[in-house]
Amino acid sequence: MDYQTCLTVGAAQRVEHYEIAAYGTVCAYADALTHNELSRLLRQTLDEEKQTDELLSSVGIKINEQVASQTTNGGSGRGSNESSTTSSRSNRS
């Protein structure tokens, strides 16, 4: 695992949070306008987004633990495709 994977999961989770907020808002509108069938369908989608968010949280926790373990066990936690220029640049400070 590397930091890029952590960042990718984090970005996907931010998208899910945006979608949850959006579906929650339109659900409230559908309720206010008494569009019951539309509200039901939107809530179904909202529930799916929440499930995806929970899955991403679980995956993110596991990935973060793996990266932390690599870092504490002498690894850098970085992917093997990082250039030596970047590594040597970070060691100059």
N, CA, C and O of each residue as an XYZ file, in Angstrom:
372
protein
N       0.838     -1.186      0.000
C       0.000      0.000      0.000
C       0.879      1.243      0.000
O       2.004      1.235      0.499
N       0.345      2.289     -0.562
C       1.098      3.539     -0.572
C       0.178      4.717     -0.283
O      -1.038      4.568     -0.167
N       0.781      5.870     -0.173
C       0.008      7.071      0.136
C      -0.996      7.403     -0.958
O      -2.071      7.930     -0.673
N      -0.654      7.100     -2.213
C      -1.566      7.395     -3.324
C      -2.883      6.639     -3.144
O      -3.955      7.177     -3.423
N      -2.802      5.408     -2.685
C      -4.014      4.623     -2.443
C      -4.859      5.266     -1.352
O      -6.082      5.343     -1.472
N      -4.210      5.726     -0.293
C      -4.930      6.418      0.786
C      -5.643      7.652      0.249
O      -6.803      7.907      0.574
N      -4.936      8.408     -0.571
C      -5.521      9.629     -1.128
C      -6.689      9.320     -2.059
O      -7.679     10.051     -2.079
N      -6.575      8.248     -2.822
C      -7.646      7.860     -3.740
C      -8.908      7.476     -2.979
O     -10.009      7.880     -3.352
N      -8.750      6.704     -1.921
C      -9.907      6.318     -1.104
C     -10.523      7.557     -0.462
O     -11.746      7.689     -0.408
N      -9.682      8.461      0.024
C     -10.181      9.699      0.622
C     -10.960     10.542     -0.375
O     -11.999     11.112     -0.039
N     -10.456     10.621     -1.600
C     -11.161     11.388     -2.636
C     -12.505     10.754     -2.963
O     -13.501     11.457     -3.135
N     -12.538      9.426     -3.050
C     -13.801      8.731     -3.330
C     -14.796      8.967     -2.204
O     -15.994      9.116     -2.445
N     -14.299      8.998     -0.983
C     -15.206      9.222      0.151
C     -15.744     10.655      0.151
O     -16.897     10.884      0.518
N     -14.926     11.606     -0.252
C     -15.432     12.988     -0.348
C     -16.549     13.079     -1.381
O     -17.525     13.803     -1.179
N     -16.413     12.352     -2.484
C     -17.475     12.326     -3.497
C     -18.747     11.739     -2.893
O     -19.840     12.265     -3.104
N     -18.603     10.654     -2.148
C     -19.776     10.045     -1.512
C     -20.458     11.016     -0.564
O     -21.686     11.090     -0.530
N     -19.680     11.758      0.203
C     -20.269     12.725      1.141
C     -21.045     13.806      0.390
O     -22.115     14.230      0.829
N     -20.506     14.243     -0.731
C     -21.199     15.228     -1.557
C     -22.524     14.640     -2.050
O     -23.562     15.300     -2.003
N     -22.475     13.399     -2.519
C     -23.689     12.754     -3.023
C     -24.712     12.556     -1.912
O     -25.908     12.741     -2.134
N     -24.256     12.182     -0.724
C     -25.175     12.010      0.413
C     -25.872     13.327      0.728
O     -27.080     13.356      0.961
N     -25.109     14.412      0.734
C     -25.706     15.729      0.998
C     -26.720     16.094     -0.086
O     -27.798     16.608      0.211
N     -26.369     15.826     -1.329
C     -27.266     16.173     -2.434
C     -28.556     15.357     -2.381
O     -29.650     15.906     -2.511
N     -28.422     14.038     -2.189
C     -29.629     13.204     -2.125
C     -30.459     13.521     -0.885
O     -31.688     13.476     -0.945
N     -29.827     13.835      0.217
C     -30.570     14.226      1.415
C     -31.396     15.474      1.174
O     -32.536     15.580      1.627
N     -30.804     16.422      0.454
C     -31.511     17.670      0.147
C     -32.710     17.432     -0.756
O     -33.804     17.929     -0.489
N     -32.503     16.666     -1.835
C     -33.636     16.448     -2.746
C     -34.697     15.556     -2.115
O     -35.874     15.661     -2.461
N     -34.301     14.681     -1.198
C     -35.301     13.903     -0.451
C     -36.193     14.833      0.370
O     -37.411     14.666      0.413
N     -35.576     15.802      1.011
C     -36.343     16.768      1.810
C     -37.296     17.561      0.912
O     -38.440     17.816      1.288
N     -36.821     17.950     -0.277
C     -37.694     18.668     -1.214
C     -38.868     17.792     -1.633
O     -40.013     18.245     -1.660
N     -38.574     16.520     -1.965
C     -39.640     15.616     -2.390
C     -40.665     15.422     -1.268
O     -41.869     15.368     -1.517
N     -40.170     15.318     -0.032
C     -41.088     15.188      1.109
C     -41.948     16.440      1.257
O     -43.159     16.350      1.459
N     -41.319     17.595      1.155
C     -42.045     18.862      1.325
C     -43.116     19.034      0.246
O     -44.164     19.636      0.482
N     -42.832     18.496     -0.935
C     -43.790     18.612     -2.041
C     -44.731     17.415     -2.121
O     -45.514     17.297     -3.064
N     -44.655     16.538     -1.141
C     -45.448     15.311     -1.030
C     -45.391     14.438     -2.290
O     -46.401     13.887     -2.728
N     -44.206     14.329     -2.849
C     -43.959     13.409     -3.973
C     -43.442     12.098     -3.370
O     -42.240     11.830     -3.364
N     -44.375     11.296     -2.867
C     -44.025     10.124     -2.080
C     -43.206      9.083     -2.842
O     -42.236      8.552     -2.302
N     -43.572      8.789     -4.061
C     -42.835      7.787     -4.844
C     -41.424      8.279     -5.153
O     -40.459      7.522     -5.047
N     -41.312      9.528     -5.528
C     -39.999     10.110     -5.789
C     -39.150     10.106     -4.515
O     -37.962      9.789     -4.558
N     -39.746     10.450     -3.417
C     -39.047     10.448     -2.137
C     -38.543      9.042     -1.796
O     -37.418      8.876     -1.325
N     -39.379      8.041     -2.036
C     -38.981      6.654     -1.753
C     -37.770      6.251     -2.596
O     -36.820      5.657     -2.086
N     -37.813      6.575     -3.869
C     -36.697      6.226     -4.755
C     -35.415      6.975     -4.385
O     -34.323      6.408     -4.414
N     -35.562      8.235     -4.042
C     -34.391      9.022     -3.650
C     -33.793      8.509     -2.340
O     -32.573      8.471     -2.185
N     -34.654      8.113     -1.400
C     -34.154      7.557     -0.139
C     -33.438      6.229     -0.355
O     -32.464      5.920      0.331
N     -33.923      5.455     -1.304
C     -33.255      4.196     -1.639
C     -31.836      4.489     -2.149
O     -30.875      3.833     -1.747
N     -31.723      5.467     -3.023
C     -30.407      5.855     -3.533
C     -29.545      6.444     -2.430
O     -28.347      6.166     -2.366
N     -30.133      7.249     -1.569
C     -29.404      7.814     -0.431
C     -28.852      6.705      0.463
O     -27.709      6.781      0.915
N     -29.654      5.688      0.716
C     -29.191      4.561      1.529
C     -28.025      3.834      0.857
O     -27.088      3.407      1.532
N     -28.078      3.693     -0.466
C     -26.974      3.063     -1.199
C     -25.694      3.895     -1.078
O     -24.605      3.343     -0.920
N     -25.826      5.200     -1.152
C     -24.658      6.076     -1.010
C     -24.065      5.955      0.393
O     -22.845      5.953      0.556
N     -24.922      5.856      1.397
C     -24.445      5.699      2.773
C     -23.714      4.366      2.950
O     -22.705      4.298      3.653
N     -24.220      3.313      2.318
C     -23.555      2.009      2.384
C     -22.175      2.076      1.731
O     -21.211      1.512      2.248
N     -22.086      2.758      0.606
C     -20.803      2.918     -0.075
C     -19.840      3.701      0.800
O     -18.655      3.374      0.862
N     -20.333      4.726      1.472
C     -19.501      5.508      2.378
C     -18.965      4.642      3.511
O     -17.791      4.746      3.869
N     -19.810      3.794      4.075
C     -19.375      2.898      5.144
C     -18.310      1.925      4.644
O     -17.339      1.646      5.347
N     -18.494      1.409      3.431
C     -17.506      0.508      2.847
C     -16.170      1.224      2.651
O     -15.115      0.683      2.980
N     -16.223      2.434      2.116
C     -14.998      3.206      1.920
C     -14.322      3.518      3.248
O     -13.093      3.530      3.322
N     -15.093      3.768      4.288
C     -14.512      3.997      5.616
C     -13.749      2.762      6.082
O     -12.630      2.873      6.583
N     -14.349      1.591      5.919
C     -13.690      0.346      6.313
C     -12.414      0.117      5.518
O     -11.380     -0.243      6.080
N     -12.490      0.325      4.219
C     -11.311      0.155      3.366
C     -10.236      1.166      3.751
O      -9.058      0.820      3.845
N     -10.638      2.405      3.971
C      -9.685      3.447      4.333
C      -8.964      3.146      5.629
O      -7.760      3.378      5.737
N      -9.682      2.634      6.613
C      -9.065      2.283      7.891
C      -8.020      1.191      7.695
O      -6.915      1.280      8.230
N      -8.368      0.164      6.930
C      -7.425     -0.930      6.679
C      -6.185     -0.442      5.936
O      -5.061     -0.813      6.273
N      -6.399      0.387      4.931
C      -5.265      0.900      4.154
C      -4.382      1.787      5.024
O      -3.156      1.686      4.973
N      -4.994      2.646      5.811
C      -4.198      3.520      6.692
C      -3.389      2.711      7.691
O      -2.244      3.054      7.988
N      -3.976      1.641      8.210
C      -3.244      0.785      9.141
C      -2.058      0.117      8.453
O      -0.985     -0.007      9.045
N      -2.247     -0.314      7.200
C      -1.159     -0.949      6.462
C      -0.033      0.040      6.182
O       1.143     -0.292      6.335
N      -0.390      1.242      5.777
C       0.629      2.260      5.512
C       1.368      2.617      6.793
O       2.590      2.763      6.789
N       0.626      2.759      7.891
C       1.260      3.076      9.169
C       2.208      1.957      9.584
O       3.293      2.222     10.100
N       1.806      0.717      9.363
C       2.641     -0.428      9.702
C       3.913     -0.428      8.861
O       4.993     -0.711      9.379
N       3.800     -0.118      7.582
C       4.974     -0.059      6.705
C       5.920      1.034      7.165
O       7.139      0.860      7.159
N       5.352      2.152      7.560
C       6.159      3.290      7.985
C       6.889      2.976      9.289
O       8.068      3.301      9.427
N       6.204      2.350     10.247
C       6.835      2.048     11.530
C       7.795      0.870     11.435
O       8.657      0.701     12.298
N       7.652      0.050     10.389
C       8.546     -1.092     10.203
C       9.703     -0.778      9.265
O      10.317     -1.688      8.708
N       9.997      0.486      9.090
C      11.145      0.874      8.288
C      10.839      1.200      6.846
O      11.709      1.709      6.139
N       9.624      0.923      6.381
C       9.264      1.275      5.012
C       8.874      2.727      4.939
O       8.607      3.354      5.964
N       8.837      3.264      3.752
C       8.495      4.673      3.598
C       7.003      4.890      3.473
O       6.517      6.008      3.644
N       6.252      3.798      3.166
C       4.821      3.957      2.937
C       4.536      4.503      1.565
O       3.382      4.747      1.212
N       5.585      4.698      0.784
C       5.424      5.236     -0.565
C       5.408      4.100     -1.559
O       5.922      3.012     -1.298
N       4.820      4.366     -2.687
C       4.793      3.375     -3.747
C       6.174      3.155     -4.332
O       7.045      4.020     -4.247
N       6.365      1.986     -4.928
C       7.666      1.667     -5.490
C       7.949      2.435     -6.761
O       9.080      2.410     -7.247
N       6.964      3.117     -7.318
C       7.170      3.846     -8.555
C       7.595      5.294     -8.329
O       7.648      6.077     -9.278
N       7.897      5.657     -7.090
C       8.335      7.024     -6.818
C       9.754      7.192     -7.341
O      10.586      6.298     -7.187
N      10.022      8.309     -7.944
C      11.347      8.517     -8.522
C      12.380      8.782     -7.437
O      12.061      9.290     -6.362
N      13.622      8.428     -7.742
C      14.702      8.651     -6.781
C      14.961     10.139     -6.611
O      15.478     10.563     -5.577
N      14.609     10.936     -7.611
C      14.779     12.382     -7.507
C      13.906     12.924     -6.385
O      14.350     13.746     -5.585
N      12.659     12.456     -6.331
C      11.752     12.910     -5.282
C      12.273     12.474     -3.918
O      12.253     13.257     -2.968
N      12.739     11.231     -3.812
C      13.244     10.738     -2.535
C      14.465     11.507     -2.077
O      14.570     11.860     -0.902
N      15.389     11.771     -2.986
C      16.594     12.472     -2.586
C      16.304     13.925     -2.265
O      16.971     14.519     -1.418
N      15.310     14.507     -2.934
C      14.938     15.873     -2.643
C      14.401     15.996     -1.231
O      14.699     16.970     -0.538
N      13.604     15.010     -0.788
C      13.016     15.086      0.554
C      14.063     14.847      1.635
O      13.848     15.221      2.788
N      15.184     14.237      1.291
C      16.225     13.967      2.283
C      17.182     15.149      2.463
O      18.036     15.106      3.349
N      17.067     16.178      1.665
C      17.995     17.310      1.717
C      17.722     18.283      2.855
O      18.623     19.020      3.255
N      16.518     18.303      3.378
C      16.164     19.314      4.371
C      16.818     19.177      5.667
O      16.582     19.983      6.566
